[in-house]
């Protein structure tokens, strides 16, 4: 049974070994499984450090004492080396790696030792299908260095499927209702891992939910239009992933989902996250509205149930809507990231174990993240992103008719989605070199082989004849070698793919002839002949449409102000604005 990280009566509840299915000192020396991370904990008791022969530490009484003596000697040697400047670091000095995702999702190296415990953590994870929709959207092409961006959808479920979730979420009458995805954030990590962008979508945003088939019972839910949080009820998180892909045109690699109880356990295991309010707040009124959060003006370290209240508070922040709630969630995430970056948390092996238990027990993930090893590797990628390059925003929105729901704001929302599709940082600080002069074409245009493909097979259905239309336009421009590929594909942004530096000049000249932006010209190792994929952004006509919206469409380089951006480092002193109706 998973260990609970919730403290009671001010005392840490230490798990008995039998609760985790093992006896103290009773691990068989089987070695770690092939997919186990190469964890090292600098002599910390309970780490997954290896003996000198490469096997796992012997957990017998004699082996334990020998290991501790060896760890103490190694620790003294390391301290001496650091004192005289001769230490070189290495994996022996890697105390932990971390993942700070969503509502406190993180794994740590050094949780506990041994093969059986590693398998126990793997067994904690729940797994579901990644995408239940019709599919079609392709993973982005690697850049010239073979790197691709990574997109992870973070979901917070309001399910009341256990007594603890009912207690935390209230509304016992909803115990049998299918859960809603009331928190939805997309984490975009750049291909070079230099920056990270997080975009939230308000739960009441009205969108098209595509047809989804539940793999558990085979039931097919027809395409419909509804609030985006209802997508979770159409077969599970895989339908929410399909909905995001249809709305944004962004390929999604993974998802992580957590419920009320999971948030409490992980927040408690982390040990408190500082948050700030600009006046006293009590999220409660006579009608029963509110999360119950009660804080005085200033900064407080919230954990456990209080952290869940902060993350759920709508009545009491700003205009009492999901927009304010999303901003509060961004502040919480940013604060946690800053603490973890500073190394001020999780130095106690028992605390590390608590967190590993809480995180793996709380998570539902796709098969691609279905092991501790895979989550650990993901943490390594995220660790590389500096805090000052982490930007959190809310999707630009506006009210629909009657102000009963919100919809994506025309221009701004699409410009923002386009930036993420193009792997452009939302902070406007991409440190890219000035573009070099365009190389001259190396092939006469009437001899250049170009394949045109229709990439409009998305949620709206294909726009017929697009490959033929653009192929004829190219022939009229003198590109007599243009031909079509009759296979349909799905591509959000029109892309002109070429192979090798020798073709770049030809590709840029062709793009200029069609009026395509320079960002559409991409080197790709997957093509042998230059290929033009006509995307969803060019469904009609033979003239490429001009960029629209405040962000400038394909030329956008920074999140629009309507997205209310928040930087993980620069905005460290930010405080939530309390609604005057909910102060005391």
C-alpha positions as CSV (number, residue, x, y, z in Angstrom):
1,X,0.0,0.0,0.0
2,X,1.5,3.4,-0.9
3,X,2.8,5.5,1.9
4,X,0.9,8.7,2.7
5,X,3.0,11.8,3.0
6,X,0.3,13.7,5.0
7,X,1.4,14.6,8.5
8,X,-1.0,14.2,11.4
9,X,-0.9,16.1,14.7
10,X,2.4,17.6,13.7
11,X,4.2,14.3,13.6
12,X,5.9,12.6,10.6
13,X,4.2,9.3,10.0
14,X,7.0,6.8,9.4
15,X,6.0,3.9,7.3
16,X,6.6,0.4,8.6
17,X,8.7,-1.7,6.2
18,X,5.9,-4.2,5.8
19,X,3.5,-1.6,4.4
20,X,5.8,-1.3,1.4
21,X,6.0,-5.0,0.9
22,X,9.5,-5.5,2.1
23,X,11.4,-6.2,5.3
24,X,14.2,-4.0,6.7
25,X,17.5,-5.4,5.4
26,X,15.6,-8.0,3.3
27,X,16.3,-6.9,-0.3
28,X,17.7,-9.7,-2.4
29,X,20.9,-8.7,-4.1
30,X,19.4,-9.0,-7.6
31,X,20.9,-5.9,-9.0
32,X,18.7,-3.1,-10.5
33,X,16.6,-3.8,-13.6
34,X,18.1,-2.8,-16.9
35,X,16.0,0.3,-17.2
36,X,16.8,1.6,-13.7
37,X,18.4,5.1,-13.6
38,X,22.1,5.4,-12.7
39,X,21.3,7.1,-9.4
40,X,24.0,8.1,-6.9
41,X,23.6,9.9,-3.6
42,X,27.1,10.8,-2.3
43,X,27.0,8.3,0.6
44,X,23.4,9.0,1.6
45,X,21.8,6.2,3.4
46,X,19.1,4.5,1.4
47,X,20.4,5.7,-2.0
48,X,20.5,3.7,-5.2
49,X,24.3,3.9,-5.2
50,X,26.4,0.9,-6.4
51,X,29.2,-1.0,-4.8
52,X,32.6,-0.9,-6.4
53,X,31.8,-4.0,-8.4
54,X,28.9,-2.3,-10.1
55,X,26.2,-4.3,-8.3
56,X,23.7,-2.9,-5.8
57,X,24.8,-2.4,-2.2
58,X,24.5,-5.5,0.0
59,X,21.7,-4.9,2.5
60,X,22.8,-7.6,5.0
61,X,24.0,-6.5,8.4
62,X,27.7,-6.8,7.6
63,X,27.3,-5.3,4.1
64,X,25.4,-2.4,5.6
65,X,28.1,-1.5,8.1
66,X,30.8,-1.9,5.4
67,X,28.9,0.3,3.0
68,X,28.5,3.0,5.7
69,X,32.2,2.8,6.5
70,X,33.0,3.1,2.7
71,X,30.5,6.0,2.4
72,X,32.1,7.8,5.3
73,X,35.6,7.4,3.9
74,X,34.4,8.6,0.5
75,X,32.7,11.6,2.0
76,X,35.9,12.6,3.9
77,X,37.9,12.2,0.7
78,X,35.4,14.3,-1.3
79,X,35.5,17.0,1.4
80,X,39.3,17.0,1.4
81,X,39.3,17.2,-2.4
82,X,36.9,20.1,-2.4
83,X,39.0,21.9,0.2
84,X,42.2,21.8,-1.8
85,X,40.4,22.4,-5.1
86,X,41.3,19.1,-6.6
87,X,37.8,17.5,-6.7
88,X,36.3,17.0,-10.1
89,X,32.7,16.3,-9.2
90,X,31.2,13.4,-11.3
91,X,28.3,11.3,-10.6
92,X,29.3,10.8,-7.0
93,X,28.4,14.4,-6.3
94,X,25.0,14.3,-8.0
95,X,22.7,14.2,-5.0
96,X,19.5,14.3,-7.0
97,X,17.8,15.3,-10.2
98,X,14.4,16.7,-10.2
99,X,11.2,17.2,-12.2
100,X,9.0,20.1,-11.2
101,X,5.8,19.7,-13.2
102,X,2.3,20.8,-12.8
103,X,0.9,20.6,-9.3
104,X,4.2,19.4,-7.8
105,X,4.9,16.3,-9.9
106,X,8.5,15.5,-9.3
107,X,10.8,12.5,-8.9
108,X,14.1,12.4,-7.1
109,X,17.3,10.4,-7.4
110,X,18.0,8.7,-4.1
111,X,14.5,7.8,-3.0
112,X,15.4,4.4,-1.5
113,X,17.7,1.5,-2.3
114,X,17.2,-1.8,-4.1
115,X,15.6,-3.7,-6.8
116,X,12.3,-4.5,-5.0
117,X,11.7,-0.9,-4.0
118,X,12.4,0.3,-7.6
119,X,9.8,-2.2,-8.8
120,X,7.4,-1.0,-6.1
121,X,7.6,2.6,-7.3
122,X,7.0,1.4,-10.9
123,X,3.9,-0.5,-9.8
124,X,2.5,2.7,-8.2
125,X,2.2,4.4,-11.6
126,X,-1.2,4.1,-13.4
127,X,-1.0,4.2,-17.2
128,X,-3.6,5.1,-19.9
129,X,-3.5,5.6,-23.7
130,X,-2.0,8.8,-24.9
131,X,-4.4,9.8,-27.7
132,X,-8.0,8.5,-28.2
133,X,-8.7,10.8,-31.1
134,X,-8.6,10.2,-34.9
135,X,-4.9,11.1,-34.9
136,X,-3.0,12.4,-38.0
137,X,-0.9,15.1,-36.4
138,X,2.8,14.4,-36.9
139,X,5.7,14.9,-34.5
140,X,7.8,17.9,-35.5
141,X,10.8,17.4,-37.7
142,X,14.2,17.4,-35.8
143,X,16.3,20.4,-36.2
144,X,19.8,20.3,-37.8
145,X,21.2,18.9,-34.6
146,X,18.6,16.1,-34.4
147,X,16.7,17.7,-31.5
148,X,12.9,18.0,-31.2
149,X,10.8,20.0,-28.8
150,X,8.8,18.2,-26.1
151,X,5.2,18.9,-25.1
152,X,3.7,17.5,-21.9
153,X,0.0,18.0,-21.0
154,X,-0.6,18.3,-17.2
155,X,-4.1,17.5,-16.0
156,X,-5.7,18.0,-12.6
157,X,-8.8,15.7,-12.2
158,X,-11.7,16.6,-9.9
159,X,-12.7,13.0,-9.5
160,X,-14.4,12.0,-6.2
161,X,-13.6,8.3,-6.7
162,X,-12.2,7.7,-3.2
163,X,-13.2,8.7,0.3
164,X,-10.2,10.9,0.5
165,X,-11.0,12.7,-2.7
166,X,-14.6,13.1,-1.5
167,X,-13.4,14.6,1.7
168,X,-11.0,17.0,0.0
169,X,-13.2,17.9,-2.9
170,X,-16.6,18.0,-1.1
171,X,-19.7,17.3,-3.2
172,X,-20.3,13.7,-2.1
173,X,-23.2,13.7,-4.5
174,X,-20.6,13.8,-7.3
175,X,-19.0,10.5,-6.2
176,X,-20.3,8.6,-9.2
177,X,-19.8,11.3,-11.7
178,X,-17.0,10.9,-14.3
179,X,-14.2,13.3,-13.4
180,X,-13.6,16.6,-15.2
181,X,-10.1,17.9,-16.2
182,X,-10.4,21.2,-14.2
183,X,-6.7,22.0,-14.5
184,X,-5.1,21.8,-17.9
185,X,-1.5,23.1,-18.7
186,X,0.7,22.4,-21.6
187,X,4.4,22.4,-20.9
188,X,6.5,23.1,-24.0
189,X,10.3,22.4,-23.6
190,X,12.4,23.8,-26.5
191,X,14.3,21.4,-28.7
192,X,17.6,22.7,-27.3
193,X,16.2,22.6,-23.8
194,X,17.2,26.3,-23.3
195,X,13.7,27.5,-22.4
196,X,10.2,26.3,-21.2
197,X,6.8,27.7,-21.9
198,X,3.6,26.7,-19.9
199,X,0.2,27.6,-21.3
200,X,-3.1,27.1,-19.3
201,X,-6.5,26.9,-20.8
202,X,-9.5,27.9,-18.6
203,X,-11.7,24.9,-17.8
204,X,-14.8,26.5,-19.3
205,X,-13.3,27.3,-22.7
206,X,-15.7,26.1,-25.4
207,X,-14.0,23.9,-27.9
208,X,-14.6,21.1,-30.4
209,X,-14.0,17.8,-28.7
210,X,-13.1,15.3,-31.4
211,X,-14.5,11.7,-31.7
212,X,-12.9,9.6,-29.1
213,X,-13.0,5.8,-28.4
214,X,-12.6,4.5,-24.9
215,X,-10.1,1.6,-25.0
216,X,-11.6,0.1,-21.9
217,X,-15.1,-0.6,-23.1
218,X,-14.8,0.2,-26.8
219,X,-17.5,3.0,-26.5
220,X,-17.1,5.7,-29.1
221,X,-18.0,9.3,-28.1
222,X,-19.1,11.4,-31.1
223,X,-17.5,14.7,-31.9
224,X,-19.2,17.5,-30.0
225,X,-18.7,21.1,-28.8
226,X,-18.5,21.6,-25.1
227,X,-16.3,23.0,-22.3
228,X,-12.8,21.6,-22.6
229,X,-12.8,20.1,-19.1
230,X,-15.6,17.7,-20.2
231,X,-13.1,16.0,-22.7
232,X,-11.9,13.8,-19.8
233,X,-15.3,12.2,-19.6
234,X,-15.0,11.0,-23.2
235,X,-12.8,8.0,-22.5
236,X,-10.1,9.5,-20.3
237,X,-7.0,11.7,-20.5
238,X,-6.3,10.5,-24.1
239,X,-9.4,12.4,-25.3
240,X,-8.2,15.6,-23.6
241,X,-4.9,15.2,-25.4
242,X,-6.8,14.7,-28.7
243,X,-8.8,17.9,-27.9
244,X,-5.7,20.0,-27.3
245,X,-4.1,18.7,-30.5
246,X,-7.2,19.6,-32.5
247,X,-7.4,23.1,-30.9
248,X,-3.8,24.1,-31.1
249,X,-2.2,22.0,-33.8
250,X,0.6,21.2,-31.3
251,X,1.9,17.6,-31.2
252,X,1.7,16.2,-27.6
253,X,4.3,13.7,-26.5
254,X,3.1,12.9,-23.0
255,X,0.5,13.6,-20.3
256,X,0.5,13.5,-16.5
257,X,-2.7,13.5,-14.5
258,X,-3.2,13.9,-10.7
259,X,-6.2,14.0,-8.4
260,X,-7.0,15.9,-5.2
261,X,-5.4,13.3,-2.9
262,X,-2.3,13.2,-5.0
263,X,-1.9,17.0,-4.9
264,X,-2.1,16.9,-1.1
265,X,0.4,14.0,-0.7
266,X,2.9,15.6,-3.0
267,X,2.6,19.1,-1.6
268,X,3.0,17.7,1.9
269,X,6.1,15.6,0.8
270,X,7.7,18.7,-0.7
271,X,7.4,20.4,2.7
272,X,5.8,23.8,1.8
273,X,5.9,26.2,-1.1
274,X,5.9,30.0,-0.5
275,X,2.9,32.0,-1.9
276,X,1.8,35.6,-1.5
277,X,-1.6,37.5,-1.2
278,X,-1.9,41.2,-1.3
279,X,-4.5,41.3,1.5
280,X,-6.3,38.9,3.9
281,X,-8.3,36.2,2.0
282,X,-11.0,33.8,3.0
283,X,-12.3,31.8,0.1
284,X,-15.8,31.1,1.5
285,X,-19.2,32.6,1.4
286,X,-22.8,31.9,2.6
287,X,-23.7,30.1,-0.6
288,X,-21.0,27.6,-0.1
289,X,-18.6,29.0,-2.7
290,X,-14.9,28.8,-2.2
291,X,-12.0,26.5,-1.5
292,X,-11.7,27.3,2.2
293,X,-8.3,28.9,1.8
294,X,-7.7,31.4,4.7
295,X,-4.5,33.5,4.7
296,X,-3.5,36.8,6.1
297,X,-1.8,39.4,3.9
298,X,1.8,38.6,2.9
299,X,3.8,35.4,2.2
300,X,3.0,32.0,3.6
301,X,4.4,28.5,3.0
302,X,1.5,26.3,2.0
303,X,1.5,22.5,2.0
304,X,-0.8,19.5,2.2
305,X,-4.5,20.5,2.2
306,X,-3.7,24.2,2.2
307,X,-1.7,23.8,-1.0
308,X,-4.7,22.1,-2.6
309,X,-6.9,25.0,-1.5
310,X,-4.5,27.5,-3.0
311,X,-4.5,25.6,-6.3
312,X,-8.3,25.3,-6.4
313,X,-9.2,28.8,-5.3
314,X,-11.4,30.7,-7.7
315,X,-13.7,32.7,-5.4
316,X,-11.3,35.1,-3.7
317,X,-8.7,35.7,-6.4
318,X,-9.0,38.6,-8.9
319,X,-12.4,38.4,-10.6
320,X,-13.5,35.1,-9.0
321,X,-13.0,33.2,-12.3
322,X,-10.8,30.5,-13.7
323,X,-8.5,33.2,-15.0
324,X,-7.4,34.2,-11.6
325,X,-7.1,30.6,-10.5
326,X,-4.7,29.8,-13.4
327,X,-2.5,32.7,-12.4
328,X,-2.4,31.4,-8.8
329,X,-1.4,28.0,-10.1
330,X,1.4,29.6,-12.1
331,X,2.7,31.4,-9.1
332,X,2.8,28.1,-7.1
333,X,4.7,26.3,-9.8
334,X,7.2,29.1,-10.3
335,X,7.8,29.2,-6.5
336,X,8.4,25.5,-6.3
337,X,10.8,25.6,-9.3
338,X,12.8,28.4,-7.6
339,X,13.1,26.5,-4.4
340,X,14.2,23.3,-6.1
341,X,16.7,25.2,-8.3
342,X,18.2,26.8,-5.1
343,X,18.7,23.3,-3.6
344,X,16.9,24.3,-0.4
345,X,14.6,21.3,-0.3
346,X,14.7,17.5,-0.2
347,X,18.1,16.9,1.4
348,X,16.7,14.4,3.9
349,X,16.7,10.8,2.6
350,X,13.4,10.2,4.4
351,X,11.9,13.2,2.7
352,X,13.1,12.0,-0.6
353,X,11.5,8.6,0.0
354,X,8.2,10.4,1.0
355,X,8.2,12.3,-2.3
356,X,9.0,9.3,-4.5
357,X,6.1,7.4,-2.9
358,X,3.7,10.4,-3.1
359,X,4.6,11.2,-6.8
360,X,4.4,7.7,-8.2
361,X,1.2,6.9,-6.2
362,X,-0.5,10.1,-7.4
363,X,0.3,10.0,-11.1
364,X,-1.6,8.6,-14.1
365,X,0.7,8.8,-17.2
366,X,0.9,7.6,-20.8
367,X,2.8,4.4,-21.6
368,X,5.7,6.5,-22.8
369,X,6.3,7.7,-19.2
370,X,5.2,4.5,-17.6
371,X,8.4,3.8,-15.5
372,X,10.5,5.6,-12.9
373,X,13.4,5.4,-15.4
374,X,11.4,7.3,-18.0
375,X,10.3,9.9,-15.5
376,X,13.8,10.3,-14.2
377,X,15.1,10.9,-17.8
378,X,12.4,13.5,-18.3
379,X,13.6,15.2,-15.1
380,X,17.1,15.4,-16.5
381,X,15.8,17.3,-19.6
382,X,13.8,19.7,-17.4
383,X,16.6,20.3,-15.0
384,X,18.6,21.9,-17.9
385,X,16.1,24.8,-18.3
386,X,17.2,27.9,-16.3
387,X,14.5,29.5,-14.2
388,X,14.8,32.8,-16.0
389,X,13.8,31.1,-19.2
390,X,10.5,29.6,-17.8
391,X,7.4,31.6,-18.8
392,X,3.8,30.8,-17.8
393,X,0.8,32.2,-19.5
394,X,-3.0,31.7,-19.9
395,X,-4.4,31.2,-23.4
396,X,-5.6,34.6,-24.7
397,X,-9.4,34.4,-24.4
398,X,-12.6,36.4,-24.6
399,X,-16.1,35.8,-23.4
400,X,-18.6,34.0,-25.7
401,X,-22.3,35.1,-26.0
402,X,-23.9,35.8,-22.7
403,X,-20.5,35.5,-20.9
404,X,-21.4,31.9,-19.9
405,X,-18.1,30.6,-21.2
406,X,-14.9,31.7,-22.9
407,X,-13.4,31.1,-26.3
408,X,-9.8,31.5,-27.7
409,X,-9.2,35.2,-28.6
410,X,-9.0,35.6,-32.3
411,X,-5.5,36.5,-33.5
412,X,-3.7,36.4,-30.1
413,X,-4.6,32.7,-29.3
414,X,-3.5,31.4,-32.7
415,X,-0.4,33.5,-32.7
416,X,0.5,32.0,-29.3
417,X,-0.2,28.4,-30.5
418,X,1.9,29.2,-33.6
419,X,4.9,30.2,-31.5
420,X,4.8,26.9,-29.7
421,X,4.4,25.0,-32.9
422,X,7.4,26.8,-34.2
423,X,9.4,26.3,-31.0
424,X,9.7,30.0,-30.3
425,X,10.1,31.0,-26.6
426,X,7.2,33.0,-25.2
427,X,9.6,35.3,-23.2
428,X,10.9,37.0,-26.4
429,X,14.5,36.2,-25.4
430,X,15.5,33.5,-27.9
431,X,19.2,34.1,-28.2
432,X,19.5,33.3,-31.9
433,X,22.2,34.7,-34.1
434,X,21.4,37.2,-36.7
435,X,20.4,35.4,-39.9
436,X,23.2,34.8,-42.3
437,X,22.9,36.0,-45.9
438,X,20.7,33.6,-47.8
439,X,22.8,31.3,-50.0
440,X,22.2,31.5,-53.7
441,X,20.1,28.7,-55.4
442,X,22.3,25.9,-56.7
443,X,19.7,24.4,-59.1
444,X,17.8,26.1,-62.0
445,X,14.2,26.3,-60.8
446,X,12.9,24.5,-63.9
447,X,15.1,21.5,-62.9
448,X,14.3,21.5,-59.2
449,X,12.4,18.5,-58.0
450,X,9.7,19.5,-55.5
451,X,6.9,17.3,-54.0
452,X,3.7,19.0,-52.8
453,X,1.6,17.3,-50.2
454,X,-1.8,18.2,-48.7
455,X,-1.4,18.6,-45.0
456,X,-4.9,19.8,-44.1
457,X,-6.2,16.5,-42.8
458,X,-6.9,17.9,-39.3
459,X,-9.9,18.2,-37.0
460,X,-11.8,20.2,-39.6
461,X,-11.3,17.6,-42.3
462,X,-9.1,17.9,-45.4
463,X,-9.4,20.9,-47.7
464,X,-9.6,19.1,-51.1
465,X,-7.2,19.7,-53.9
466,X,-4.6,21.7,-52.0
467,X,-1.6,19.8,-53.3
468,X,-2.8,20.2,-56.9
469,X,-3.6,23.9,-56.5
470,X,-0.1,24.7,-55.1
471,X,1.7,22.4,-57.6
472,X,0.0,24.3,-60.5
473,X,1.0,27.6,-58.9
474,X,4.7,26.4,-58.7
475,X,4.6,25.3,-62.4
476,X,3.3,28.8,-63.3
477,X,6.2,30.3,-61.4
478,X,8.7,28.3,-63.5
479,X,9.1,25.3,-61.2
480,X,8.4,22.7,-63.9
481,X,9.7,19.8,-61.8
482,X,6.9,20.2,-59.1
483,X,4.7,17.1,-58.7
484,X,2.2,16.0,-56.1
485,X,2.0,13.3,-53.4
486,X,-1.7,12.2,-53.1
487,X,-1.4,11.0,-49.5
488,X,-3.1,13.2,-47.0
489,X,-1.3,14.2,-43.8
490,X,-1.9,16.7,-40.9
491,X,0.4,19.7,-40.6
492,X,-0.6,22.8,-38.6
493,X,1.9,25.2,-40.2
494,X,3.0,25.0,-43.9
495,X,6.5,23.6,-44.1
496,X,9.1,23.5,-46.8
497,X,11.5,20.7,-46.0
498,X,14.9,20.2,-47.6
499,X,17.7,17.8,-47.1
500,X,21.2,19.1,-46.5
501,X,22.8,22.5,-46.6
502,X,23.3,22.3,-50.4
503,X,19.5,22.7,-50.9
504,X,19.0,25.6,-48.5
505,X,19.4,28.3,-51.2
506,X,16.9,26.6,-53.5
507,X,14.4,26.2,-50.6
508,X,14.7,29.9,-49.6
509,X,14.2,31.0,-53.2
510,X,11.1,28.8,-53.6
511,X,9.7,30.1,-50.3
512,X,10.2,33.7,-51.4
513,X,8.4,32.9,-54.7
514,X,5.3,31.6,-52.8
515,X,5.4,34.3,-50.1
516,X,6.1,31.8,-47.3
517,X,7.8,33.0,-44.1
518,X,11.4,32.1,-43.5
519,X,10.3,30.0,-40.5
520,X,8.6,27.6,-42.8
521,X,11.9,26.5,-44.4
522,X,13.4,23.7,-42.4
523,X,16.2,21.2,-42.9
524,X,15.0,17.6,-42.4
525,X,16.8,14.3,-42.4
526,X,13.5,12.5,-43.3
527,X,13.2,13.7,-46.8
528,X,15.2,12.8,-49.9
529,X,13.5,15.3,-52.2
530,X,12.4,18.9,-51.4
531,X,8.9,18.6,-50.0
532,X,6.2,21.3,-49.5
533,X,3.5,20.3,-47.0
534,X,0.5,22.7,-47.3
535,X,-0.7,23.1,-43.7
536,X,-3.9,24.1,-41.9
537,X,-2.8,27.7,-42.1
538,X,-3.2,27.7,-45.9
539,X,-6.5,26.0,-46.6
540,X,-7.6,28.2,-49.5
541,X,-6.0,30.2,-52.4
542,X,-2.6,30.1,-54.0
543,X,-1.3,33.2,-52.2
544,X,0.0,32.5,-48.7
545,X,-2.2,34.4,-46.2
546,X,-0.6,37.4,-44.4
547,X,0.1,37.0,-40.7
548,X,-2.7,38.2,-38.5
549,X,-3.2,39.0,-34.8
550,X,-1.3,41.0,-32.3
551,X,1.4,38.4,-32.2
552,X,2.0,38.6,-35.9
553,X,1.1,35.0,-36.7
554,X,4.2,33.1,-38.0
555,X,6.4,36.1,-37.3
556,X,5.4,36.3,-33.6
557,X,8.4,36.4,-31.2
558,X,6.8,37.1,-27.8
559,X,3.6,36.1,-26.0
560,X,0.9,38.8,-26.4
561,X,0.0,40.9,-23.3
562,X,-3.4,39.3,-23.2
563,X,-1.7,36.0,-22.2
564,X,-0.7,37.6,-18.9
565,X,2.9,36.1,-18.9
566,X,4.6,35.3,-15.6
567,X,8.4,34.6,-15.5
568,X,9.7,32.0,-13.0
569,X,12.6,34.2,-11.8
570,X,11.7,37.8,-12.7
571,X,8.3,37.7,-11.1
572,X,9.4,36.1,-7.8
573,X,7.8,38.8,-5.7
574,X,4.4,38.6,-7.3
575,X,1.3,38.5,-5.1
576,X,-2.2,37.3,-5.9
577,X,-4.7,40.1,-5.9
578,X,-7.5,39.3,-3.5
579,X,-11.1,40.0,-4.5
580,X,-12.6,42.6,-1.9
581,X,-15.6,40.4,-1.4
582,X,-13.5,37.6,0.1
583,X,-11.3,39.5,2.5
584,X,-11.6,39.7,6.3
